[in-house]
Amino acid sequence: MAKNLLQVKGKKRAPRRSKSADYLANLKYFGEEPLLKGPVDDSTLGKALTWYNYMCEPDEAREYIVDYLKQDGQTDVLKKFRRVPLSRIPKTYAWIFRIKMRGAELDKATLQRAGMAILNSLEYMEEEKPEETNAPVVEKPSIQERITDKLSEFIGDIENTIDNLPKDWSMYKHLQSTQFPAKLTTKVAEYYRPILEELETALEGGDDQLKEAYKHFTKPKLRERIAVFQALIDDCDRYAGNLRKQRAPRKKKAPTADKLLKNFQFQKESNEYKLKSVAPESILGAQELWTFNTKYKILTVFRASGHAGLTVKRTAITGFDKENSISKRVGRKTEDTLQRVLTGGKIVLRKLMDEITSDPVKIADRINTNVVILKTVR
């Protein structure tokens, strides 16, 4: 079995690439990708472009333009644009298309300039390379082949020194020093168990073939060899068991904003009260959320119960403190009260609910199409 394992050859795996230190530093300073909805003024657009200039690479700029051309159905331009070198990608206008595709409303002049920039970049497209029909096909080793290769290399090293192991040598320490995976350690033990059984049967003398195969070993020598292989197996089992105990449980990935808000419903705009909801993404992680039910004239403030802030589960707000959150009906001064919510700072908002003289009503944590998202506070 060891010889078959040693015959399999594999290749070294390329190291995984991670985000650079510069990217992580910029992320801490500039924050997450901006999400602009509706009409965007020049100042807000400029800040967003600054974020993309610092945080994105030329290959990402190419992807953003490709995505826009696909969405716009410009297949002829798309085919040519793929041959434009990265150094000629109009990055600023790539950011423009990215911002537009995420929900921003940009003026026609800006979009026209962006479209012209793409057409101008086509002047630098490279010639299409002919397909190489006779190119050799490089077969990559499978995961199973790589595992077998690592296993056979390890067993091969042990086999080469099994007869000359120092007295203080320990398989357990050897596994620790090489940081051998627990799953493969189990396979090492499985490899040596049949050998141990053969040695024990040969010592007992119950099998003529094994007796003949091991006739050059004396009984003391067989006992010594049995002890060596038994120690190898025991160390493998203990090492694999200890590694499994130390392994930390896998952390679940935090759900994305798109996934959390998939079923979320709210009133986007109220002509009656001249209100427009803020982006629902701003609810996630907020310390306060102010909503207004336009049907029943109910003003609600959700206050977070912890540092993690508020979040959304389907159509409901979760993570709020039931004692500090409150709902009240707004009386005659509805427009004045709503204006104070929209323009007031933290001090104004802290006292606002106390100034409304109506009695509190039961908080409805589920948001529906009668509820406008007035404001979030971080």
Secondary structure, 3 states (H helix, E strand, C coil): CHHHHHCCCCCCCCCCCCCCHHHHHHHHHHCCCCCCCEECCHHHHHHHHHHHHHHCCHHHHHHHHHHHHHHHCCHHHHHHHCCCCHHHCCHHHHHHHHHHHCCEECCHHHHHHHHHHHHHHHHHCCCCCCCCCCCCCCCCCCHHHHHHHHHHHHHHHHHHHHHHCCCCCCHHHHHHHHCCCHHHHHHHHHHHHHHHHHHHHHHHCCCHHHHHHCCCCCHHHHHHHHHHHHHHHHHHHHHHHHHHHHCCCCCCCCCCHHHHCCCCCCCCEECCCCEECCCHHHHCCCCEEEEEECCCCEEEEEEECCCCCCEEECCEEECECCCCCEEEECCCCHHHHHHHHHHCCHHHHHHHHHHCCCCEECCCCECCCCEEEEEEEC
